[in-house]
Amino acid sequence: MKNENVVGAANGYVMLLVLLLFVGLLIGTMVATEEPVFLALVIPIMFILPGFFIVQPNGSRVLVLFGSYKGTVKKNGFFWANPFYTKQAISLRARNFDSERVKVNDKVGNPILINVILVWRVQDTFKAAFEVDRYEEFVRVQTDAAVRKLAGSYPYDNFDDDMSEVTLRSGLDEVNHALEDEITDRLSMAGLEVMEARIGYLAYAEEIAQAMLKRQQAQAIVAARFKIVEGAVGMVEMAIKELKKSGEIHLDEDKKAAMVSNLMVVLCGDKEATPVVNTGTLHH
């Protein structure tokens, strides 16, 4: 397998002067004589004309002579080369690729929608031109395959996989790094460099999105309730200790239980408690 060979080319401005010289001789010969000797000057003119080409900044030209790779011109400017060369233009600029949203299954089988944003460029013009067919299409297909493989390696979240520390939703740094490595391995054979790869969109598929949203809401409610109960227990303990410390009110076990029950209802209830005025004694 060959690698890229960077070569130079003749100065295009010098060859342009040579071409103008031949054109001048052709015109002068046609004016000076009626003999068809000027036809001999047509041949070098027709030979020189196809050899001119321009290399734009961050561009290149791959030179091929009758199926044989001769090198790549990367220096920008106006050049001339063998007119029998085919001169394929390949851009070396960085390019963005925003993939389509694809539906895949995560590690635990949940259908999700995901897409990737990729920044890439051509690094080896020989591989891009001859190792694969249409390298732009190669980028699209291989990126799609890498995204599908990545999605199957991690769960969307840890609802169904409590042992998983890295998920697609929470472990973006590690997931993006793994995605970049996977795409780099796939595109290296085409001489393409991956500059950045990251997940651009991530969500549950429509058929389970509502159910997953309800589950997330339920988990949030349970977590909030846990905090409320934890705080309420602390407040009740503090109230009992303060009453006991003051020594002014003596509570037996039944009264303590009733007070604890009332305080927990007040502190943990969704609505404001409605007080009931006791007009009798504490024992009635």
N, C-alpha and C positions, 0 to 999 in steps of 0.2 A: 504494500500500500504506500503510495507516494504522499508527500507532504507539500505544503505550499512552498513555492520558490519565488521570492521577490526579485524581479529583474527591472532594469531600466529600459528606456526607449529613446530613440533619436529626438532631438529638439524639433518640435513642429514648426517653429518660426524659420529655422534654417531651411527646412525642406519646402516651406512655403515660398521662400525666396528663389529656391531652385525651380519650383513649379512656375513661378512668374517669369523666370528667365526663359524657360522653354516656351511659354505662351508668347512672350515677346519675339523670340526667334521664329515661332510659327507664323505670327502675324507679319513680321518683316519679310519672311520668305514668300508668303503669299502675295505680298505687294510687289516684291522685287522681281519675281519671275512667274511665268505662267506654267512652268513645269511642275508636275505633282511631287516634287521632292519634299514638300512640306508634310506629306503624309508620314514621312519617317519620324517627324517630331511628335506626331499624335500618339505613337506607342509609349514613349516615356511619360507623357502627360497622363495617359490613361492608367499607367502603372503607378504613378505617384499619388493620384487623387484618392483612391480608396484607403490609403495608409494613414490618413489623419484621424486622430481621435482626441477626446478631451477627458481628463480624469477630474471630477469634481472633488472638493474637500471632503474627507472621510468617505471617499469612493475608491473603486478599483476596477481594473480591467483584466480579465483572465484571457490569456493568449493561447490559442490552439491552432496548430498547423496540421491539417488533414488528419485530425483525430489524435494528434500527439500534443500533450500539454507542454508548453514552452515557458510558462512562468506567469507571474501576476505583477502588474504595474500598480503600485499603491501611491506613488508620488503624484500629487495633484498638479495639473498644468496641461499644456498643449503639446502633443507628441505625434511622432510618426513611427510606424512599424511596418513590417512586411505586409503588403496589401493582401496577401493570401491568408494572413492570420484572421481567425474569427475572434472578435474582441467582445466577450461577454461582460456586461457591466454588473457589478455586485456592490451594493451599498454596505459600508462599514459602520453606518450610523446606528445608534441605539434605537430600538423599536419597542412599542408597547403592544401587548396582546391581552385583551380583556375577553376571556373565554365565555361561552354561553353557560347559562345556569343548567347544570345537569342534575338529574334525580338519581341518587345512589343510596345504597344501604350502608349505615355506619357499622361499627364493630358488633353491635348487639342486634342488628337487623332493622333498625328504625329507618324509614325512608326520609332522606333529607335533600335539600336543594343547596348546591354549592357551586361557586365559580372561583377562578383564580385570575389574578392580575400578574402578568409576566413582563419583565423588561429584559430584552436580549439583543444580541448583535452577532454578526458574523466575525469569527476569529480566524478561521482557516478557510481561505477562498477555494482551495483545491477540493477539500472535503465537501464544502457547501455546493460546489458545482458538479462534482462527479461521484461522490459517495452516496448521495440520495437524490431522488427525483422530486423536484419542486420543494426546496427546503422550507418555504413558508408554510406549505401544507403539512410538511413533516412536523413543524413546531406545533401546529394546531392539534394534530392527532395524538402526538406523544404527550402533550400537556394534558389532554383529556384523559389519557390512560393513567398518567401519574396522579391526577386528582382522584380518580376512581379507586386506585390502589391505596392512596392516603386515607380516604374516607373510610375504607374498610379496615384500617389499622387502629382507629381510635373511636371511642363512643362519642356521641354528640355531647352528652353530659354524663354525670355519674349517678343519675337516678336509677338506672338499671345495672350499673356496674360500680358498686361502692368501693371496690378495691382499686379502681383506676384513678391514678393521681393526675394524669394528663388527658384532657379531653379536647375536642375540637373547639369548644366554646371558651374554655378557661385557659388552655395551654397554647395560646396563639404563637408565642415566641418559639417554643419547641416545635410546634406543628409546622410553622412557616419554614423553619430551618430544615426539617425533614423533607418538606415539599421541595425546597430549593435543591437539596442534594439529589432527590429522586429525578427531578427534571434535568439537572446537570448531567447525570449519568446517561439519561436517554438521548440528550441532544449532542453529547460530545462526539459521537460518531459522525455527525454532520458538520463538525467544526464550528459549532455555535456556542457562544458564551452566555451563561445565565447571570445577569447582573442583579436581579431581584425577583423573588417569587413570593407571593403572599395570597392568603385567602381574601377575596373581595366581598363575597356574599355567603352567608351561612344561615340556614333556617330549616325548620321541619317542613316536610312536604305538606301540601294543603289538606290531604286526607286525615292527617293526625295532628295538625297544628292546634286545633281547638282543644282536643283532648290533652295535649301536652301543656297547653296554656293553663288549663284547669288544674293540672297536676302541680305545676309550678306555683300557682296561686295557693293551692292547698298546703304546699310545703312552706310557703312564706307565712301563711296563717298559723301553722303549727309552730314554726320558729318564733313568731311574735308571742303566741300564747305561752310558750315555754319561758320566755323572758319575763312576761307579766307575772306568771305564777312564781317564778324564782324571786322576783322583787317583792311580791306580796308576802311570801313566806318570811322573808327577811324583815319586813315591816311589822308583821305580827309578832315575831320573836322579840323585836325591839320594844314593842308596846307592852308585852307581858313583863319583860325585864324591868322596864321603867316603872310600871305599876307596883311590881314587887319591891323595887328599890325604895319607892316613896313610903311604903308601909301604911298608907292611909286607907287603901282598899284591899280587903282580903278576899281572894277568889278561891272557891273550892274547884275540884276538877270539872264538875258539871258546868259551872259558870265560865271556866276557862274554855271549855269546849264550845259553849254557846258563843262566846266572844270571838273565838277563832273562826267559827263558822260565819258569823256576821261580817267580820272584817274581810274574809276571803271572798264573800259574795260581793261586797262593796268594791273591793280592789280589782277583782277579776271580771266583773260583769261588763257586758257590752254597753249597757245603758246606765244612766245615773240611778242610784238606789233611792227608793221612796221611803223616807223615815216613818216609823210608827211610834207615836207618843204613848208611853206606858203611864197611865194615871194611877196605877196601884203601886205596889212595892216591887222590889227586885225578885221576890219570891212568888209573885202572882202575875 
